[in-house]
C-alpha cells in the first residue's frame, strides 16, 4: 500500500481540501465516460495485462510490480496540449512502447485520429503521423481513444495531463487552481487498475497535491494493487513545444525520498526519456520540489516580462529606449537576455494561472508579503494592456466611435493558434467598449475561436460583438479604410521587410504583409501601433505611417503610454 508521510503540513492540506470541487461543482461530478471503441490502429491493445507477458503475478518483496521491469505501455489521461504533444514525441522516439492517449471528449479524439489535428504546433503533425499511422518497417504505437478504463488497465505507467484551471467559484475563486479534474482522474485510475501502476503528475498542480493523490489511491484502489506516484512537470513553450521535447533544458522527475520502490519508479520513467535525452539532463528531486518547480518557473518568467514592461513606462517618460535598455541589461551574464522583450503583455494558459496559484499558495501558508509580491506581477500585466489601449485611443484624438481599427494577430504568441489569456482579448474588448469597428486578422486562429473569446467577456453580448467585430480573411481586407493597424501577435508574416520579395512566404506558409499596400488602403493619417516591438519603425514612417510603439518616447505632440 502507499505509505503516507506522517509530517503533514496543516496549511497546505487546508489549501488542498478547500480547493477540491464541492458537490455542486461540475468538476466534482466529472467522469470519464468510456465508449466501447478502441483506436482503429491499435486493435486488441486493451486486453488485460494478466493475459500478456505474465503480468498477472508481479509483486516482488513488497516492491510495486510496475517498477520491476521496463515500461512497455503508457496511458495518458488528457488529450489536450500537454498530453498530445508529449505522447506524440515519446511514441515517435520509443517505437517499442505502446502509447494510448485517452479523453472523454469524443470530438477531440476524432481530431487526433484525423488529418486535422486539434492543436497547431510546428512539427507536431510529422511526429503524430509517424507514430499513429506507422510506416512499412515501423508499426504504429500511438493511438487515441475514449476507452479510458481499458487503457488504464493495460498500462504500466499513467500520465495525468488534465486541465487545472483557475477556480471560478468557491473558496479561492480567481486565484487557486481547480484540481477537480486531477481528483476525477485519480479515482478512475484507482477503480480501473487491477495491476500495479506508476502514476505521473504532468499537470501543473499546487505543491503537495501528490499527497492527496497517494491518499486516494491507497483508500480506493483494489486490494493488493500498489501505486507509485511521481511528479514530472512539463516545461513546454507553445510554438516551440516539439523542440523543447526533443532537446529539453531538463527533465524533472520527483519522487518520495528514502523509498526504494519510489526511486525505482523514477528510474523507470527516466529510462523512457533516456532513449533520446542525455542522462545529465534528467534530474531527480523530491516529490514536492518537482511540483513547486513548474509553478515557480512560470512565475519567474512572467515576473521578467512584467519587470521589463514596468521599465518600458519609465522609458516613455524619460526618453530612454526600452530595446536598448533590455539589450544592455541582458548582456549581464547574471541576468541573460531571455524574456526581456517589452510588449503589450503576456498571455497563454499558464503564466497568469500559475502566478495567481503561487500567490494563493503563499496566502494559504500565511505568507502575505510573498503573496502580494506575486500578485503584483499579474497587476503589472493587466496595467500594461490597459495602458496600451489608452494609448491607441489618445492617438486617435480620444475617440474611436465608428472608426475602423485593424487588429493584426489574435493568438497570444506566434507559432500557435492558442488564444487563451491573449492580450488581444483585452485590447479588442476595450475597442468594442469605445464603439470602434474592429477588423481582426490572424493567419492561424479560426474565426470561431476569436469570437468565442470575445463572447466569453461578461461585458459583451453576441449582438455587441456582431455589431462591432468582423474577422478578415487577409490583412488587406482588415486594413481597408482603417484608421489604425494594431499589431498584437509577433507573427513573422507581419515583420518581414516592408518590400517583400515576390513569392516569399512567412512561417505560416502565407505571403508576408506588404506594408506599402496596407498604407495605400488606409484612411489618412494612418497609424500603426506595434504592441510587440517587432516592426521596422523607420521604414514604416518613411512610407507615411504614424508609428507608435512600447517603451520609446515620441514627439511632444504625441501622448505617451501613461
C-alpha angles and dihedrals in degrees: 000000000000111000110219123212113255091208097079120173108233096204096050092044087054088052092052094045093047093049099049108105115267122232092270096050115106090226091056089066095034107132130181101236107197123202123215094251123107122202107279092228093054104046112177096013094122098064113128119273092235089069095052132066094340094287094149097086110035110127107118125187092333093304118133106261093220090068099048093082140024120291110261103165128040128188120193117198106209126045095206131112098297098039095044098047096040095049093044090059095041090051093047093049097040106046091170093061120080110221124194122185113200134191137158089227101098094188092056092048091050089052092052089051092050135069089255103073117204094238135040118228126149111260093002093112093057093053093046095049093047094051100032099044101025129203136253093276096028121063116213115265103173124079139164122218146163090213093104100166095053093048092051092047093051097046130098092193129028125199117207103211101158129137120277102187127177110276113260097194141020129027111356094013111172093019116040123076116250106230095178093113090051090055092047092052093046092052090050090052091050095051096040100047120096095165134045117287142192107223116200126195108221096159121088106261137172114267112278095021086127088067093067090040089058091045094053093046091050093048100039105032124102117270111274095016113122127203130196116199123209135176116224106166120195121236099192126149115208111245092031101043097121092049089047090054095045095046108018125180087227144344111219121204119180126194138163107279121238095025115114094201092050090050090051090051090052090050091051090056091043089056090058092055093040088069087085108359123080112250093236089066093054105087127188122206138160116287097255095048091055092050093049096042094069094051092043092050093053092045092053093047090050089047091057091053093048090047095055091042089055088051089051090064091053090049092055091050096048107032096252118137114237092208091057092044094050091047092051092046093047092056088070104099090215090061108026128197102271123114093006096115111122115223146146087287144288125284140169133106098286117042101062093036095049096043091051090045091052091048091051091048089054090050090051089053091051094250102133095165091055091047092050091051094055094040088059090057087064093042091055090052092052090046091052092054092048091047091053092049091051089051092056092050093047093051091049089061094269095292133086098171108145091345114136114237121189115213115201109201132011102184113099090241139357124280094033136080091212114126099176111136089350113171086229089072093061094041095049091045090055090050090051089050087053088052095243123155104243125199113190125199125181122163095217111021114094117237094242092053090056093047093047091056091052093045089054092063109101093220092058131075124194089251091053092050092046090051097049109025133062128173114229125213094216139010093257094057088049093049099044108118091351121148092209144012114217115197110207103159124051096227111166087231088070100047101046116119116297088243103046119198115255112264095013118137135203127229091278092058092252131117113270116251115275100217093190089061090046090054092050091056098049134091113255131277088044119204130199118194110195106204092176103041091232104119130094095252096184092053092049093049089050088057090054104264123139100228124203122182141168123273098010125101117233129203121301089259091059117079116234130233097271 
